[in-house]
Amino acid sequence: MKRLFVMALACAAILAACGDDNSNPVSNGGDSPAKGGSPSSSFNYGTLTDERDGQTYRTIKIGEQTWMAENLRYEVPTGNSAFYENNPDSKYGRLYTWAGAVGKTNDECGFGHLCELSGRVQGACPTGWHLPSKEEFEMLIAAVGDTTDAGTKLKSKSGWDDEGNGTDEFGFTMVPAGYIGLDGTDFHKEGTNSELWSSTEDGAYDAYGMIFTSATEGSHVPVEMKTYGLSVRCIKDE
């Protein structure tokens, strides 16, 4: 997945507040084109409303962490995001460059720029939520098993090609969103691959992301080029 992904930039805007209520269980919502996946209604899902654009998301607590149980759909002001094949009806959320995911321009944090962020990084996430760090992804993996089986346990029960569906044992409902490379028009592997950006940088050209595929039961947190368009799941500030 080492390809360039270049998108037009604008100035970053201030992120507005959001609401969340993890005590309010909701039905699975998986049949909606905007949601994606087929989560089990047996989980005690919360809800998150992003006041910036009115989008709502399921949330789920896994171990000591509370996660969005759907991919982010917020359009970042910098222009560093797009739907798969530019389809606004995509059910798998937007795909973001790393600069877009951390809420910066390419001149600040894009390919070739050492960003050196510290602490919690809100990035593209609503207020009260943040982009998970590499360590927070590793905590998620440990909470559900280990790197050999976390993929299966976190993937949705439907939507994955090549007999790659998961068991969705924790309500995370990871969907096969694919990714974007090259110049923003190069779309790859919806149905078989998905990856989530972390806030953790690995030098000027790469950052860490949690990867899922149809071909493997496991999941881990490798480095990827900052120019990729990957999915985002936010984690609650706690």
LUMNUMI-550243 format. One line per field, with one value per residue: residue number from 1; x, y, z of N, C-alpha, C in turn. Coordinates in steps of 0.05 Angstrom, whole numbers, plus 5000, padded with zeros to 4 digits. Example, Ala and Ser with C-alpha at 12.3 -4.5 7.8 and 13.67 -1.06 7.14 Angstrom:
<pts>
i: 1/2
n_X: 5264/5257
n_Y: 4886/4955
n_Z: 5156/5142
ca_X: 5246/5273
ca_Y: 4910/4979
ca_Z: 5156/5143
c_X: 5264/5258
c_Y: 4934/5001
c_Z: 5156/5157
</pts>
This chain:
<pts>
i: 1/2/3/4/5/6/7/8/9/10/11/12/13/14/15/16/17/18/19/20/21/22/23/24/25/26/27/28/29/30/31/32/33/34/35/36/37/38/39/40/41/42/43/44/45/46/47/48/49/50/51/52/53/54/55/56/57/58/59/60/61/62/63/64/65/66/67/68/69/70/71/72/73/74/75/76/77/78/79/80/81/82/83/84/85/86/87/88/89/90/91/92/93/94/95/96/97/98/99/100/101/102/103/104/105/106/107/108/109/110/111/112/113/114/115/116/117/118/119/120/121/122/123/124/125/126/127/128/129/130/131/132/133/134/135/136/137/138/139/140/141/142/143/144/145/146/147/148/149/150/151/152/153/154/155/156/157/158/159/160/161/162/163/164/165/166/167/168/169/170/171/172/173/174/175/176/177/178/179/180/181/182/183/184/185/186/187/188/189/190/191/192/193/194/195/196/197/198/199/200/201/202/203/204/205/206/207/208/209/210/211/212/213/214/215/216/217/218/219/220/221/222/223/224/225/226/227/228/229/230/231/232/233/234/235/236/237/238
n_X: 5016/5040/5032/5023/4981/4949/4916/4876/4884/4858/4849/4852/4795/4758/4739/4675/4630/4606/4556/4546/4523/4532/4501/4454/4424/4422/4387/4412/4420/4446/4427/4422/4445/4484/4509/4533/4560/4537/4517/4508/4446/4449/4487/4502/4498/4520/4505/4531/4530/4552/4561/4580/4564/4518/4517/4505/4531/4541/4567/4614/4635/4696/4733/4770/4762/4724/4695/4681/4634/4630/4656/4685/4652/4659/4673/4733/4759/4806/4805/4828/4803/4758/4703/4699/4713/4691/4638/4582/4544/4569/4574/4613/4640/4686/4751/4816/4875/4936/4949/4899/4870/4894/4879/4906/4941/4972/5021/5034/5033/5037/5061/5130/5136/5154/5114/5108/5069/5038/5011/4939/4907/4860/4846/4810/4766/4705/4692/4713/4728/4782/4835/4859/4919/4978/4990/4940/4910/4938/4924/4869/4872/4895/4853/4815/4838/4892/4945/4938/4885/4852/4832/4790/4755/4739/4720/4663/4604/4587/4597/4652/4694/4715/4706/4719/4692/4681/4671/4651/4651/4652/4624/4649/4649/4681/4688/4698/4729/4766/4818/4851/4898/4955/4936/4890/4849/4854/4831/4826/4812/4763/4720/4756/4799/4818/4837/4857/4874/4924/4945/4999/5061/5113/5165/5179/5151/5116/5063/5029/4980/4920/4909/4864/4844/4812/4839/4866/4863/4883/4904/4944/4990/5017/5066/5047/5047/5039/5008/4967/4896/4859/4813/4778/4769/4745/4764/4739/4752/4776
n_Y: 4976/5025/5081/5146/5198/5254/5312/5372/5432/5471/5523/5502/5492/5511/5460/5440/5429/5365/5314/5259/5197/5144/5112/5102/5053/5033/5010/4964/4990/4976/4969/5017/5057/5094/5073/5020/4952/4899/4902/4867/4868/4857/4884/4937/4991/5059/5127/5178/5244/5286/5351/5385/5371/5344/5288/5222/5169/5101/5080/5042/5007/4977/4938/4983/5025/5071/5069/5096/5060/5059/5082/5147/5203/5256/5315/5341/5408/5419/5392/5342/5290/5238/5203/5133/5120/5170/5171/5196/5168/5127/5073/5065/5106/5164/5170/5187/5228/5224/5275/5299/5267/5280/5332/5373/5414/5395/5421/5427/5375/5337/5290/5282/5320/5331/5324/5319/5315/5316/5285/5277/5276/5311/5320/5302/5287/5292/5342/5322/5273/5234/5221/5156/5134/5096/5063/5061/5032/4984/4970/4961/4915/4879/4877/4847/4800/4779/4795/4755/4741/4785/4812/4780/4780/4833/4849/4862/4820/4814/4833/4829/4804/4741/4702/4727/4748/4773/4756/4795/4802/4840/4885/4923/4924/4927/4950/4933/4980/4994/5033/5095/5114/5141/5196/5212/5194/5141/5083/5028/4960/4957/4918/4878/4899/4942/5000/5036/5101/5121/5168/5169/5184/5164/5187/5233/5215/5173/5141/5106/5055/5015/4952/4912/4854/4812/4765/4749/4729/4758/4822/4881/4936/4969/5012/5064/5101/5172/5193/5160/5146/5132/5100/5128/5118/5144/5153/5158/5213/5198
n_Z: 5000/4987/4963/4933/4959/4945/4962/4953/4992/5047/5097/5165/5205/5265/5310/5328/5385/5412/5426/5472/5495/5529/5560/5536/5503/5434/5375/5325/5274/5228/5176/5151/5096/5110/5153/5152/5158/5202/5259/5322/5357/5410/5439/5484/5459/5458/5439/5396/5378/5329/5332/5294/5243/5249/5245/5269/5311/5329/5393/5432/5491/5504/5544/5581/5548/5507/5445/5379/5342/5289/5226/5219/5188/5179/5143/5135/5141/5113/5066/5061/5056/5031/5002/4987/4920/4911/4924/4953/4980/5005/5050/5086/5111/5111/5080/5100/5093/5132/5153/5148/5184/5233/5237/5211/5161/5099/5095/5147/5171/5132/5081/5086/5125/5191/5245/5301/5344/5409/5468/5476/5413/5382/5329/5271/5300/5339/5392/5457/5442/5412/5364/5363/5395/5377/5420/5445/5407/5412/5464/5455/5422/5460/5496/5471/5456/5423/5376/5339/5334/5338/5293/5270/5314/5318/5269/5225/5218/5167/5097/5085/5035/5004/5043/5090/5134/5201/5272/5305/5362/5402/5388/5358/5303/5253/5188/5117/5088/5050/5017/4998/4949/4913/4875/4899/4869/4864/4882/4927/4943/4973/5010/5021/5051/5105/5143/5201/5220/5267/5318/5322/5300/5254/5241/5185/5142/5150/5189/5243/5235/5247/5221/5181/5146/5096/5089/5135/5205/5245/5272/5270/5284/5239/5204/5158/5096/5101/5062/5047/5041/5094/5140/5198/5267/5325/5395/5461/5505/5566
ca_X: 5000/5057/5026/5018/4953/4952/4890/4877/4884/4847/4857/4838/4774/4755/4721/4653/4625/4590/4543/4550/4509/4537/4481/4429/4428/4407/4385/4436/4424/4465/4415/4424/4468/4504/4522/4551/4563/4512/4523/4488/4430/4452/4506/4492/4510/4513/4504/4547/4521/4573/4547/4591/4549/4493/4519/4504/4547/4541/4592/4615/4657/4711/4753/4768/4760/4699/4702/4661/4630/4627/4677/4679/4642/4662/4689/4752/4761/4830/4801/4843/4786/4740/4689/4709/4704/4677/4609/4572/4527/4585/4565/4636/4653/4706/4779/4831/4904/4944/4946/4870/4862/4903/4868/4927/4945/4996/5045/5041/5037/5035/5084/5155/5136/5154/5093/5115/5046/5041/4986/4916/4904/4832/4845/4784/4746/4689/4701/4709/4739/4807/4846/4874/4948/4987/4987/4911/4903/4950/4906/4845/4879/4899/4828/4798/4853/4920/4948/4932/4856/4837/4818/4765/4737/4730/4708/4635/4595/4581/4610/4679/4696/4733/4701/4734/4676/4689/4651/4642/4645/4653/4608/4666/4638/4700/4678/4720/4725/4786/4835/4857/4927/4964/4930/4863/4829/4863/4817/4835/4806/4738/4710/4777/4819/4811/4858/4849/4897/4930/4957/5027/5078/5138/5182/5167/5137/5098/5049/5019/4951/4912/4901/4846/4841/4796/4857/4878/4847/4895/4907/4967/4991/5041/5069/5038/5054/5020/4992/4944/4870/4850/4790/4783/4752/4752/4762/4729/4770/4768
ca_Y: 5000/5048/5098/5174/5207/5283/5326/5401/5441/5496/5528/5486/5506/5503/5438/5447/5409/5342/5302/5231/5184/5115/5097/5099/5033/5037/4986/4960/5011/4967/4968/5043/5060/5111/5060/4998/4931/4887/4897/4853/4886/4849/4901/4961/5013/5087/5144/5202/5263/5305/5376/5400/5365/5330/5259/5206/5145/5083/5078/5017/5005/4952/4941/5009/5045/5075/5073/5097/5033/5064/5100/5176/5213/5285/5326/5360/5433/5420/5377/5317/5266/5233/5177/5113/5126/5196/5165/5208/5148/5105/5065/5058/5130/5177/5162/5211/5227/5227/5303/5304/5253/5295/5359/5392/5416/5380/5437/5423/5347/5319/5274/5297/5340/5319/5339/5318/5320/5304/5283/5270/5291/5311/5317/5303/5276/5312/5350/5301/5248/5239/5201/5138/5131/5069/5049/5056/5009/4960/4964/4949/4887/4863/4874/4827/4776/4786/4802/4732/4736/4809/4820/4766/4787/4860/4853/4858/4793/4813/4853/4822/4785/4719/4688/4741/4761/4768/4748/4819/4793/4862/4907/4943/4923/4939/4945/4933/5005/4999/5056/5112/5119/5157/5224/5217/5181/5114/5070/5000/4938/4957/4890/4860/4912/4967/5008/5060/5118/5129/5195/5165/5189/5149/5203/5253/5204/5151/5140/5080/5050/4988/4941/4889/4843/4787/4742/4742/4730/4776/4851/4893/4965/4975/5040/5068/5128/5192/5201/5142/5153/5110/5106/5139/5113/5161/5142/5179/5224/5187
ca_Z: 5000/4987/4940/4941/4960/4947/4960/4956/5020/5056/5124/5185/5220/5293/5313/5347/5406/5405/5449/5474/5517/5528/5576/5521/5482/5410/5358/5310/5254/5207/5150/5139/5079/5122/5176/5144/5177/5212/5287/5337/5374/5437/5452/5496/5445/5463/5415/5395/5358/5322/5328/5271/5218/5256/5241/5293/5310/5352/5408/5447/5510/5503/5565/5593/5527/5493/5417/5358/5330/5260/5215/5218/5162/5180/5121/5147/5126/5097/5041/5061/5060/5009/5003/4968/4893/4912/4926/4978/4993/5015/5077/5103/5121/5095/5081/5107/5095/5160/5160/5153/5208/5257/5236/5202/5133/5089/5101/5176/5179/5109/5073/5087/5147/5218/5259/5330/5361/5435/5484/5460/5388/5374/5300/5258/5318/5354/5419/5476/5430/5399/5347/5381/5392/5372/5445/5450/5390/5424/5486/5444/5414/5484/5510/5457/5451/5416/5347/5322/5330/5342/5269/5269/5336/5315/5242/5222/5210/5138/5081/5078/5013/5006/5068/5110/5155/5229/5292/5318/5390/5421/5378/5344/5275/5233/5161/5097/5075/5029/5022/4975/4945/4890/4874/4910/4852/4862/4904/4929/4962/4988/5012/5031/5068/5119/5162/5217/5228/5295/5320/5327/5277/5252/5223/5168/5119/5158/5215/5249/5232/5254/5195/5180/5119/5094/5088/5161/5229/5264/5267/5284/5280/5223/5194/5131/5087/5109/5039/5043/5051/5111/5157/5225/5290/5348/5421/5479/5526/5592
c_X: 5017/5053/5021/4989/4954/4924/4894/4873/4869/4855/4840/4818/4771/4734/4700/4648/4607/4577/4548/4534/4512/4517/4456/4433/4411/4406/4408/4441/4440/4453/4416/4448/4491/4519/4542/4554/4536/4516/4501/4472/4433/4471/4492/4505/4501/4510/4521/4536/4543/4559/4558/4575/4524/4494/4518/4519/4540/4568/4590/4639/4669/4734/4749/4765/4732/4705/4677/4659/4624/4650/4667/4671/4646/4681/4708/4756/4785/4827/4814/4826/4768/4726/4701/4696/4687/4647/4598/4554/4543/4577/4588/4651/4674/4733/4796/4861/4911/4941/4917/4861/4870/4895/4887/4927/4969/5022/5053/5049/5035/5060/5109/5157/5135/5136/5098/5092/5050/5014/4963/4913/4875/4829/4818/4761/4729/4701/4694/4719/4765/4816/4863/4903/4954/4983/4958/4901/4914/4934/4880/4850/4882/4872/4810/4812/4883/4921/4940/4902/4839/4821/4791/4745/4725/4717/4678/4628/4588/4596/4638/4679/4714/4731/4716/4718/4686/4666/4639/4634/4643/4637/4624/4658/4657/4692/4701/4719/4745/4803/4840/4888/4931/4955/4902/4841/4834/4852/4823/4819/4783/4728/4731/4797/4807/4833/4849/4875/4899/4941/4988/5043/5103/5157/5166/5149/5115/5085/5037/4988/4945/4899/4883/4844/4822/4814/4868/4859/4857/4893/4931/4968/5017/5044/5059/5046/5032/5001/4968/4918/4859/4826/4798/4761/4762/4748/4755/4751/4760/4792
c_Y: 5025/5064/5126/5181/5237/5296/5356/5409/5467/5500/5511/5503/5495/5481/5444/5424/5387/5332/5272/5220/5154/5099/5091/5078/5039/5012/4986/4981/5002/4966/4995/5045/5076/5096/5039/4977/4920/4881/4882/4872/4878/4867/4926/4985/5040/5102/5169/5219/5284/5331/5393/5395/5349/5299/5246/5180/5127/5084/5052/5017/4977/4954/4967/5032/5047/5084/5081/5069/5036/5082/5129/5184/5243/5294/5347/5384/5434/5406/5350/5292/5263/5207/5159/5118/5152/5192/5175/5189/5125/5099/5060/5083/5142/5165/5187/5207/5230/5256/5310/5291/5267/5324/5380/5394/5399/5395/5433/5394/5328/5304/5291/5317/5325/5336/5341/5327/5306/5304/5273/5288/5289/5307/5320/5295/5299/5319/5328/5274/5255/5216/5182/5138/5102/5052/5043/5034/4983/4951/4951/4920/4869/4858/4852/4801/4782/4791/4780/4729/4762/4818/4807/4775/4816/4866/4848/4829/4791/4835/4847/4800/4762/4704/4701/4755/4754/4758/4771/4814/4816/4887/4928/4946/4937/4930/4946/4957/5010/5023/5071/5115/5139/5187/5231/5206/5151/5098/5040/4984/4942/4928/4871/4872/4936/4974/5034/5075/5120/5157/5193/5166/5171/5163/5221/5241/5183/5155/5113/5078/5021/4976/4916/4880/4819/4762/4733/4745/4751/4805/4861/4922/4972/5005/5041/5097/5148/5200/5183/5155/5130/5119/5117/5129/5129/5146/5164/5187/5213/5187
c_Z: 5000/4962/4951/4940/4965/4943/4963/4985/5024/5085/5143/5199/5248/5294/5335/5366/5396/5430/5448/5498/5515/5544/5560/5499/5458/5394/5339/5287/5230/5179/5136/5121/5091/5144/5168/5166/5186/5242/5301/5355/5403/5453/5462/5484/5457/5437/5418/5372/5353/5315/5305/5246/5224/5252/5269/5289/5334/5367/5425/5466/5508/5523/5579/5573/5515/5465/5401/5346/5300/5252/5213/5190/5160/5157/5133/5129/5108/5070/5039/5068/5035/5015/4982/4941/4892/4913/4953/4993/5004/5044/5096/5113/5102/5099/5082/5103/5125/5170/5165/5178/5234/5257/5228/5172/5125/5095/5130/5182/5157/5104/5072/5109/5174/5236/5289/5348/5388/5450/5466/5436/5380/5344/5288/5275/5331/5381/5439/5467/5417/5381/5365/5375/5385/5397/5452/5432/5402/5449/5477/5436/5439/5498/5497/5452/5447/5386/5329/5316/5332/5317/5267/5290/5333/5288/5243/5212/5181/5124/5071/5056/5021/5033/5091/5132/5183/5246/5307/5347/5409/5412/5364/5315/5255/5205/5140/5078/5052/5037/4996/4973/4922/4893/4884/4892/4849/4886/4903/4950/4981/4988/5023/5051/5082/5139/5175/5225/5258/5294/5322/5301/5278/5233/5205/5147/5126/5185/5218/5244/5238/5229/5199/5151/5120/5097/5114/5184/5248/5256/5282/5275/5265/5216/5165/5122/5094/5087/5034/5053/5067/5128/5184/5244/5313/5374/5441/5499/5553/5611
</pts>
